Amino acid sequence: MFPIDTQAFVISPHFRFQWEEAQSAWVLLYPEGMVTLNGSAGEILFCFQQPASTREVVARLKQKFPDVDTLEADVIEFVALAVEKSWLVSKT
């Protein structure tokens, strides 16, 4: 397992992250198609447009959403999924 809390990640250069007005959602574009993200996933990936650790993203999102009790667990779970799907890559 990788050190998900301290390792820096960034959106993979194989994907383009953008707001899609027609979808009213953040999306990841890639040559074969598009992934439409839910609100939480969009907020999390927005933080990884520049290299950041999961710990930094959790701190940033806790300031924005202080009343979400499961925020840290949700971010860690999503980052693990995003790394598995190669949406996020290690920036070492």
Backbone as XML, in Angstrom:
<?xml version="1.0"?>
<chain id="A" units="angstrom">
  <residue number="1" name="MET">
    <atom name="N" x="0.855" y="-1.194" z="0.000"/>
    <atom name="CA" x="0.000" y="0.000" z="0.000"/>
    <atom name="C" x="0.891" y="1.245" z="0.000"/>
  </residue>
  <residue number="2" name="PHE">
    <atom name="N" x="0.501" y="2.246" z="-0.699"/>
    <atom name="CA" x="1.263" y="3.487" z="-0.788"/>
    <atom name="C" x="0.880" y="4.413" z="0.369"/>
  </residue>
  <residue number="3" name="PRO">
    <atom name="N" x="1.748" y="5.357" z="0.707"/>
    <atom name="CA" x="1.441" y="6.295" z="1.807"/>
    <atom name="C" x="0.443" y="7.353" z="1.343"/>
  </residue>
  <residue number="4" name="ILE">
    <atom name="N" x="-0.817" y="6.980" z="1.302"/>
    <atom name="CA" x="-1.849" y="7.819" z="0.694"/>
    <atom name="C" x="-2.000" y="9.172" z="1.387"/>
  </residue>
  <residue number="5" name="ASP">
    <atom name="N" x="-1.680" y="9.255" z="2.668"/>
    <atom name="CA" x="-1.899" y="10.529" z="3.365"/>
    <atom name="C" x="-0.795" y="11.547" z="3.112"/>
  </residue>
  <residue number="6" name="THR">
    <atom name="N" x="0.432" y="11.094" z="2.823"/>
    <atom name="CA" x="1.539" y="12.044" z="2.663"/>
    <atom name="C" x="2.076" y="12.136" z="1.235"/>
  </residue>
  <residue number="7" name="GLN">
    <atom name="N" x="1.834" y="11.140" z="0.423"/>
    <atom name="CA" x="2.327" y="11.152" z="-0.955"/>
    <atom name="C" x="1.538" y="12.163" z="-1.778"/>
  </residue>
  <residue number="8" name="ALA">
    <atom name="N" x="2.240" y="12.903" z="-2.632"/>
    <atom name="CA" x="1.576" y="13.891" z="-3.492"/>
    <atom name="C" x="1.038" y="13.211" z="-4.744"/>
  </residue>
  <residue number="9" name="PHE">
    <atom name="N" x="-0.185" y="13.586" z="-5.099"/>
    <atom name="CA" x="-0.832" y="13.090" z="-6.309"/>
    <atom name="C" x="-1.281" y="14.271" z="-7.147"/>
  </residue>
  <residue number="10" name="VAL">
    <atom name="N" x="-1.482" y="14.008" z="-8.441"/>
    <atom name="CA" x="-1.973" y="15.016" z="-9.375"/>
    <atom name="C" x="-2.839" y="14.283" z="-10.404"/>
  </residue>
  <residue number="11" name="ILE">
    <atom name="N" x="-3.763" y="14.999" z="-11.025"/>
    <atom name="CA" x="-4.592" y="14.389" z="-12.062"/>
    <atom name="C" x="-3.683" y="13.926" z="-13.202"/>
  </residue>
  <residue number="12" name="SER">
    <atom name="N" x="-3.906" y="12.715" z="-13.651"/>
    <atom name="CA" x="-3.094" y="12.129" z="-14.716"/>
    <atom name="C" x="-3.146" y="12.987" z="-15.978"/>
  </residue>
  <residue number="13" name="PRO">
    <atom name="N" x="-2.012" y="13.127" z="-16.661"/>
    <atom name="CA" x="-2.012" y="13.891" z="-17.914"/>
    <atom name="C" x="-2.816" y="13.208" z="-19.023"/>
  </residue>
  <residue number="14" name="HIS">
    <atom name="N" x="-3.232" y="11.963" z="-18.818"/>
    <atom name="CA" x="-4.041" y="11.245" z="-19.808"/>
    <atom name="C" x="-5.521" y="11.631" z="-19.737"/>
  </residue>
  <residue number="15" name="PHE">
    <atom name="N" x="-5.872" y="12.433" z="-18.719"/>
    <atom name="CA" x="-7.254" y="12.877" z="-18.535"/>
    <atom name="C" x="-7.303" y="14.396" z="-18.519"/>
  </residue>
  <residue number="16" name="ARG">
    <atom name="N" x="-8.409" y="14.928" z="-18.978"/>
    <atom name="CA" x="-8.636" y="16.374" z="-18.876"/>
    <atom name="C" x="-9.807" y="16.585" z="-17.934"/>
  </residue>
  <residue number="17" name="PHE">
    <atom name="N" x="-9.573" y="17.335" z="-16.872"/>
    <atom name="CA" x="-10.579" y="17.618" z="-15.853"/>
    <atom name="C" x="-11.195" y="18.969" z="-16.170"/>
  </residue>
  <residue number="18" name="GLN">
    <atom name="N" x="-12.515" y="19.001" z="-16.321"/>
    <atom name="CA" x="-13.162" y="20.279" z="-16.634"/>
    <atom name="C" x="-14.620" y="20.263" z="-16.205"/>
  </residue>
  <residue number="19" name="TRP">
    <atom name="N" x="-15.176" y="21.470" z="-16.051"/>
    <atom name="CA" x="-16.600" y="21.633" z="-15.782"/>
    <atom name="C" x="-17.329" y="21.506" z="-17.111"/>
  </residue>
  <residue number="20" name="GLU">
    <atom name="N" x="-18.312" y="20.643" z="-17.160"/>
    <atom name="CA" x="-19.098" y="20.425" z="-18.372"/>
    <atom name="C" x="-20.488" y="21.007" z="-18.148"/>
  </residue>
  <residue number="21" name="GLU">
    <atom name="N" x="-20.734" y="22.132" z="-18.779"/>
    <atom name="CA" x="-22.003" y="22.845" z="-18.597"/>
    <atom name="C" x="-23.193" y="21.963" z="-18.976"/>
  </residue>
  <residue number="22" name="ALA">
    <atom name="N" x="-23.074" y="21.207" z="-20.066"/>
    <atom name="CA" x="-24.182" y="20.354" z="-20.513"/>
    <atom name="C" x="-24.538" y="19.284" z="-19.480"/>
  </residue>
  <residue number="23" name="GLN">
    <atom name="N" x="-23.546" y="18.840" z="-18.709"/>
    <atom name="CA" x="-23.762" y="17.828" z="-17.673"/>
    <atom name="C" x="-24.046" y="18.455" z="-16.309"/>
  </residue>
  <residue number="24" name="SER">
    <atom name="N" x="-23.774" y="19.753" z="-16.189"/>
    <atom name="CA" x="-23.820" y="20.445" z="-14.888"/>
    <atom name="C" x="-22.979" y="19.689" z="-13.863"/>
  </residue>
  <residue number="25" name="ALA">
    <atom name="N" x="-21.788" y="19.287" z="-14.305"/>
    <atom name="CA" x="-20.924" y="18.481" z="-13.439"/>
    <atom name="C" x="-19.479" y="18.575" z="-13.912"/>
  </residue>
  <residue number="26" name="TRP">
    <atom name="N" x="-18.564" y="18.252" z="-12.985"/>
    <atom name="CA" x="-17.165" y="18.078" z="-13.352"/>
    <atom name="C" x="-17.045" y="16.751" z="-14.081"/>
  </residue>
  <residue number="27" name="VAL">
    <atom name="N" x="-16.176" y="16.712" z="-15.076"/>
    <atom name="CA" x="-15.956" y="15.487" z="-15.844"/>
    <atom name="C" x="-14.465" y="15.262" z="-16.050"/>
  </residue>
  <residue number="28" name="LEU">
    <atom name="N" x="-14.124" y="14.022" z="-16.318"/>
    <atom name="CA" x="-12.785" y="13.646" z="-16.765"/>
    <atom name="C" x="-12.931" y="13.192" z="-18.206"/>
  </residue>
  <residue number="29" name="LEU">
    <atom name="N" x="-12.252" y="13.875" z="-19.106"/>
    <atom name="CA" x="-12.285" y="13.511" z="-20.522"/>
    <atom name="C" x="-11.037" y="12.705" z="-20.854"/>
  </residue>
  <residue number="30" name="TYR">
    <atom name="N" x="-11.212" y="11.707" z="-21.694"/>
    <atom name="CA" x="-10.098" y="10.909" z="-22.182"/>
    <atom name="C" x="-10.439" y="10.483" z="-23.603"/>
  </residue>
  <residue number="31" name="PRO">
    <atom name="N" x="-9.472" y="10.002" z="-24.380"/>
    <atom name="CA" x="-9.729" y="9.747" z="-25.801"/>
    <atom name="C" x="-10.937" y="8.852" z="-26.084"/>
  </residue>
  <residue number="32" name="GLU">
    <atom name="N" x="-11.193" y="7.887" z="-25.218"/>
    <atom name="CA" x="-12.284" y="6.944" z="-25.464"/>
    <atom name="C" x="-13.625" y="7.409" z="-24.916"/>
  </residue>
  <residue number="33" name="GLY">
    <atom name="N" x="-13.666" y="8.516" z="-24.183"/>
    <atom name="CA" x="-14.942" y="8.934" z="-23.621"/>
    <atom name="C" x="-14.831" y="9.946" z="-22.504"/>
  </residue>
  <residue number="34" name="MET">
    <atom name="N" x="-15.780" y="9.832" z="-21.572"/>
    <atom name="CA" x="-15.892" y="10.819" z="-20.502"/>
    <atom name="C" x="-16.415" y="10.134" z="-19.243"/>
  </residue>
  <residue number="35" name="VAL">
    <atom name="N" x="-15.900" y="10.553" z="-18.101"/>
    <atom name="CA" x="-16.407" y="10.118" z="-16.810"/>
    <atom name="C" x="-17.084" y="11.327" z="-16.179"/>
  </residue>
  <residue number="36" name="THR">
    <atom name="N" x="-18.380" y="11.223" z="-15.897"/>
    <atom name="CA" x="-19.099" y="12.293" z="-15.212"/>
    <atom name="C" x="-18.976" y="12.049" z="-13.714"/>
  </residue>
  <residue number="37" name="LEU">
    <atom name="N" x="-18.501" y="13.052" z="-12.992"/>
    <atom name="CA" x="-18.242" y="12.919" z="-11.560"/>
    <atom name="C" x="-19.398" y="13.476" z="-10.744"/>
  </residue>
  <residue number="38" name="ASN">
    <atom name="N" x="-19.655" y="12.851" z="-9.599"/>
    <atom name="CA" x="-20.642" y="13.438" z="-8.696"/>
    <atom name="C" x="-20.003" y="14.636" z="-7.994"/>
  </residue>
  <residue number="39" name="GLY">
    <atom name="N" x="-20.784" y="15.364" z="-7.233"/>
    <atom name="CA" x="-20.296" y="16.588" z="-6.603"/>
    <atom name="C" x="-19.086" y="16.385" z="-5.713"/>
  </residue>
  <residue number="40" name="SER">
    <atom name="N" x="-19.119" y="15.339" z="-4.893"/>
    <atom name="CA" x="-17.999" y="15.073" z="-3.982"/>
    <atom name="C" x="-16.722" y="14.743" z="-4.745"/>
  </residue>
  <residue number="41" name="ALA">
    <atom name="N" x="-16.841" y="13.885" z="-5.742"/>
    <atom name="CA" x="-15.671" y="13.509" z="-6.537"/>
    <atom name="C" x="-15.087" y="14.721" z="-7.252"/>
  </residue>
  <residue number="42" name="GLY">
    <atom name="N" x="-15.954" y="15.578" z="-7.768"/>
    <atom name="CA" x="-15.486" y="16.794" z="-8.431"/>
    <atom name="C" x="-14.740" y="17.712" z="-7.486"/>
  </residue>
  <residue number="43" name="GLU">
    <atom name="N" x="-15.277" y="17.881" z="-6.277"/>
    <atom name="CA" x="-14.612" y="18.729" z="-5.275"/>
    <atom name="C" x="-13.234" y="18.179" z="-4.923"/>
  </residue>
  <residue number="44" name="ILE">
    <atom name="N" x="-13.150" y="16.868" z="-4.772"/>
    <atom name="CA" x="-11.870" y="16.254" z="-4.408"/>
    <atom name="C" x="-10.865" y="16.392" z="-5.555"/>
  </residue>
  <residue number="45" name="LEU">
    <atom name="N" x="-11.260" y="16.018" z="-6.767"/>
    <atom name="CA" x="-10.319" y="16.103" z="-7.893"/>
    <atom name="C" x="-9.903" y="17.535" z="-8.186"/>
  </residue>
  <residue number="46" name="PHE">
    <atom name="N" x="-10.796" y="18.488" z="-7.947"/>
    <atom name="CA" x="-10.454" y="19.898" z="-8.135"/>
    <atom name="C" x="-9.188" y="20.247" z="-7.349"/>
  </residue>
  <residue number="47" name="CYS">
    <atom name="N" x="-9.055" y="19.656" z="-6.167"/>
    <atom name="CA" x="-7.897" y="19.929" z="-5.301"/>
    <atom name="C" x="-6.606" y="19.313" z="-5.829"/>
  </residue>
  <residue number="48" name="PHE">
    <atom name="N" x="-6.711" y="18.365" z="-6.751"/>
    <atom name="CA" x="-5.528" y="17.694" z="-7.288"/>
    <atom name="C" x="-5.125" y="18.223" z="-8.661"/>
  </residue>
  <residue number="49" name="GLN">
    <atom name="N" x="-5.598" y="19.399" z="-9.031"/>
    <atom name="CA" x="-5.145" y="19.991" z="-10.293"/>
    <atom name="C" x="-3.666" y="20.352" z="-10.207"/>
  </residue>
  <residue number="50" name="GLN">
    <atom name="N" x="-3.216" y="20.632" z="-9.001"/>
    <atom name="CA" x="-1.801" y="20.818" z="-8.694"/>
    <atom name="C" x="-1.425" y="19.705" z="-7.728"/>
  </residue>
  <residue number="51" name="PRO">
    <atom name="N" x="-0.167" y="19.276" z="-7.695"/>
    <atom name="CA" x="0.212" y="18.201" z="-6.779"/>
    <atom name="C" x="-0.177" y="18.521" z="-5.333"/>
  </residue>
  <residue number="52" name="ALA">
    <atom name="N" x="-0.770" y="17.533" z="-4.672"/>
    <atom name="CA" x="-1.185" y="17.689" z="-3.278"/>
    <atom name="C" x="-1.254" y="16.311" z="-2.637"/>
  </residue>
  <residue number="53" name="SER">
    <atom name="N" x="-1.040" y="16.283" z="-1.337"/>
    <atom name="CA" x="-1.213" y="15.029" z="-0.605"/>
    <atom name="C" x="-2.669" y="14.918" z="-0.168"/>
  </residue>
  <residue number="54" name="THR">
    <atom name="N" x="-3.073" y="13.715" z="0.135"/>
    <atom name="CA" x="-4.434" y="13.503" z="0.630"/>
    <atom name="C" x="-4.641" y="14.296" z="1.911"/>
  </residue>
  <residue number="55" name="ARG">
    <atom name="N" x="-3.635" y="14.338" z="2.753"/>
    <atom name="CA" x="-3.720" y="15.097" z="4.006"/>
    <atom name="C" x="-4.003" y="16.580" z="3.725"/>
  </residue>
  <residue number="56" name="GLU">
    <atom name="N" x="-3.311" y="17.152" z="2.732"/>
    <atom name="CA" x="-3.539" y="18.556" z="2.367"/>
    <atom name="C" x="-4.950" y="18.768" z="1.826"/>
  </residue>
  <residue number="57" name="VAL">
    <atom name="N" x="-5.414" y="17.831" z="1.015"/>
    <atom name="CA" x="-6.758" y="17.949" z="0.444"/>
    <atom name="C" x="-7.814" y="17.844" z="1.541"/>
  </residue>
  <residue number="58" name="VAL">
    <atom name="N" x="-7.638" y="16.924" z="2.465"/>
    <atom name="CA" x="-8.582" y="16.796" z="3.583"/>
    <atom name="C" x="-8.635" y="18.102" z="4.366"/>
  </residue>
  <residue number="59" name="ALA">
    <atom name="N" x="-7.485" y="18.684" z="4.662"/>
    <atom name="CA" x="-7.447" y="19.947" z="5.412"/>
    <atom name="C" x="-8.162" y="21.059" z="4.645"/>
  </residue>
  <residue number="60" name="ARG">
    <atom name="N" x="-7.928" y="21.140" z="3.346"/>
    <atom name="CA" x="-8.569" y="22.160" z="2.513"/>
    <atom name="C" x="-10.090" y="21.976" z="2.492"/>
  </residue>
  <residue number="61" name="LEU">
    <atom name="N" x="-10.531" y="20.741" z="2.326"/>
    <atom name="CA" x="-11.970" y="20.481" z="2.241"/>
    <atom name="C" x="-12.664" y="20.613" z="3.597"/>
  </residue>
  <residue number="62" name="LYS">
    <atom name="N" x="-11.945" y="20.337" z="4.694"/>
    <atom name="CA" x="-12.534" y="20.533" z="6.031"/>
    <atom name="C" x="-12.833" y="22.006" z="6.278"/>
  </residue>
  <residue number="63" name="GLN">
    <atom name="N" x="-12.026" y="22.891" z="5.716"/>
    <atom name="CA" x="-12.309" y="24.324" z="5.838"/>
    <atom name="C" x="-13.561" y="24.687" z="5.059"/>
  </residue>
  <residue number="64" name="LYS">
    <atom name="N" x="-13.744" y="24.070" z="3.918"/>
    <atom name="CA" x="-14.886" y="24.371" z="3.056"/>
    <atom name="C" x="-16.172" y="23.685" z="3.533"/>
  </residue>
  <residue number="65" name="PHE">
    <atom name="N" x="-16.029" y="22.473" z="4.073"/>
    <atom name="CA" x="-17.176" y="21.669" z="4.515"/>
    <atom name="C" x="-16.948" y="21.177" z="5.950"/>
  </residue>
  <residue number="66" name="PRO">
    <atom name="N" x="-16.979" y="22.080" z="6.937"/>
    <atom name="CA" x="-16.630" y="21.701" z="8.309"/>
    <atom name="C" x="-17.616" y="20.742" z="8.980"/>
  </residue>
  <residue number="67" name="ASP">
    <atom name="N" x="-18.821" y="20.619" z="8.479"/>
    <atom name="CA" x="-19.835" y="19.795" z="9.138"/>
    <atom name="C" x="-19.927" y="18.368" z="8.600"/>
  </residue>
  <residue number="68" name="VAL">
    <atom name="N" x="-19.047" y="17.995" z="7.691"/>
    <atom name="CA" x="-19.079" y="16.642" z="7.124"/>
    <atom name="C" x="-18.188" y="15.736" z="7.973"/>
  </residue>
  <residue number="69" name="ASP">
    <atom name="N" x="-18.824" y="14.890" z="8.781"/>
    <atom name="CA" x="-18.089" y="14.035" z="9.717"/>
    <atom name="C" x="-17.242" y="12.963" z="9.032"/>
  </residue>
  <residue number="70" name="THR">
    <atom name="N" x="-17.677" y="12.499" z="7.883"/>
    <atom name="CA" x="-16.980" y="11.400" z="7.205"/>
    <atom name="C" x="-16.006" y="11.886" z="6.135"/>
  </residue>
  <residue number="71" name="LEU">
    <atom name="N" x="-15.702" y="13.171" z="6.130"/>
    <atom name="CA" x="-14.911" y="13.758" z="5.053"/>
    <atom name="C" x="-13.568" y="13.058" z="4.862"/>
  </residue>
  <residue number="72" name="GLU">
    <atom name="N" x="-12.817" y="12.875" z="5.929"/>
    <atom name="CA" x="-11.487" y="12.269" z="5.787"/>
    <atom name="C" x="-11.579" y="10.866" z="5.198"/>
  </residue>
  <residue number="73" name="ALA">
    <atom name="N" x="-12.467" y="10.046" z="5.713"/>
    <atom name="CA" x="-12.628" y="8.681" z="5.199"/>
    <atom name="C" x="-13.098" y="8.698" z="3.747"/>
  </residue>
  <residue number="74" name="ASP">
    <atom name="N" x="-14.001" y="9.618" z="3.425"/>
    <atom name="CA" x="-14.505" y="9.718" z="2.052"/>
    <atom name="C" x="-13.392" y="10.093" z="1.081"/>
  </residue>
  <residue number="75" name="VAL">
    <atom name="N" x="-12.553" y="11.052" z="1.472"/>
    <atom name="CA" x="-11.450" y="11.483" z="0.605"/>
    <atom name="C" x="-10.456" y="10.341" z="0.414"/>
  </residue>
  <residue number="76" name="ILE">
    <atom name="N" x="-10.088" y="9.677" z="1.485"/>
    <atom name="CA" x="-9.129" y="8.569" z="1.390"/>
    <atom name="C" x="-9.672" y="7.463" z="0.490"/>
  </residue>
  <residue number="77" name="GLU">
    <atom name="N" x="-10.944" y="7.130" z="0.659"/>
    <atom name="CA" x="-11.564" y="6.092" z="-0.173"/>
    <atom name="C" x="-11.575" y="6.504" z="-1.651"/>
  </residue>
  <residue number="78" name="PHE">
    <atom name="N" x="-11.928" y="7.769" z="-1.913"/>
    <atom name="CA" x="-11.975" y="8.227" z="-3.302"/>
    <atom name="C" x="-10.574" y="8.281" z="-3.912"/>
  </residue>
  <residue number="79" name="VAL">
    <atom name="N" x="-9.592" y="8.751" z="-3.171"/>
    <atom name="CA" x="-8.223" y="8.821" z="-3.700"/>
    <atom name="C" x="-7.725" y="7.415" z="-4.047"/>
  </residue>
  <residue number="80" name="ALA">
    <atom name="N" x="-7.997" y="6.444" z="-3.201"/>
    <atom name="CA" x="-7.592" y="5.065" z="-3.501"/>
    <atom name="C" x="-8.236" y="4.588" z="-4.803"/>
  </residue>
  <residue number="81" name="LEU">
    <atom name="N" x="-9.518" y="4.882" z="-4.990"/>
    <atom name="CA" x="-10.218" y="4.517" z="-6.225"/>
    <atom name="C" x="-9.624" y="5.246" z="-7.429"/>
  </residue>
  <residue number="82" name="ALA">
    <atom name="N" x="-9.367" y="6.548" z="-7.273"/>
    <atom name="CA" x="-8.828" y="7.356" z="-8.374"/>
    <atom name="C" x="-7.431" y="6.894" z="-8.774"/>
  </residue>
  <residue number="83" name="VAL">
    <atom name="N" x="-6.633" y="6.469" z="-7.816"/>
    <atom name="CA" x="-5.303" y="5.929" z="-8.127"/>
    <atom name="C" x="-5.455" y="4.596" z="-8.858"/>
  </residue>
  <residue number="84" name="GLU">
    <atom name="N" x="-6.368" y="3.761" z="-8.373"/>
    <atom name="CA" x="-6.614" y="2.463" z="-9.010"/>
    <atom name="C" x="-7.052" y="2.632" z="-10.467"/>
  </residue>
  <residue number="85" name="LYS">
    <atom name="N" x="-7.864" y="3.644" z="-10.745"/>
    <atom name="CA" x="-8.369" y="3.889" z="-12.099"/>
    <atom name="C" x="-7.415" y="4.763" z="-12.924"/>
  </residue>
  <residue number="86" name="SER">
    <atom name="N" x="-6.281" y="5.131" z="-12.331"/>
    <atom name="CA" x="-5.254" y="5.964" z="-12.974"/>
    <atom name="C" x="-5.727" y="7.382" z="-13.264"/>
  </residue>
  <residue number="87" name="TRP">
    <atom name="N" x="-6.758" y="7.853" z="-12.542"/>
    <atom name="CA" x="-7.175" y="9.255" z="-12.656"/>
    <atom name="C" x="-6.168" y="10.142" z="-11.945"/>
  </residue>
  <residue number="88" name="LEU">
    <atom name="N" x="-5.605" y="9.631" z="-10.845"/>
    <atom name="CA" x="-4.557" y="10.336" z="-10.105"/>
    <atom name="C" x="-3.272" y="9.538" z="-10.223"/>
  </residue>
  <residue number="89" name="VAL">
    <atom name="N" x="-2.169" y="10.261" z="-10.347"/>
    <atom name="CA" x="-0.858" y="9.622" z="-10.399"/>
    <atom name="C" x="0.043" y="10.260" z="-9.350"/>
  </residue>
  <residue number="90" name="SER">
    <atom name="N" x="1.003" y="9.473" z="-8.905"/>
    <atom name="CA" x="1.960" y="9.950" z="-7.915"/>
    <atom name="C" x="2.839" y="11.031" z="-8.527"/>
  </residue>
  <residue number="91" name="LYS">
    <atom name="N" x="3.077" y="12.056" z="-7.761"/>
    <atom name="CA" x="3.960" y="13.150" z="-8.198"/>
    <atom name="C" x="5.183" y="13.127" z="-7.294"/>
  </residue>
  <residue number="92" name="THR">
    <atom name="N" x="6.131" y="12.240" z="-7.614"/>
    <atom name="CA" x="7.322" y="12.108" z="-6.769"/>
    <atom name="C" x="8.532" y="12.711" z="-7.428"/>
  </residue>
</chain>
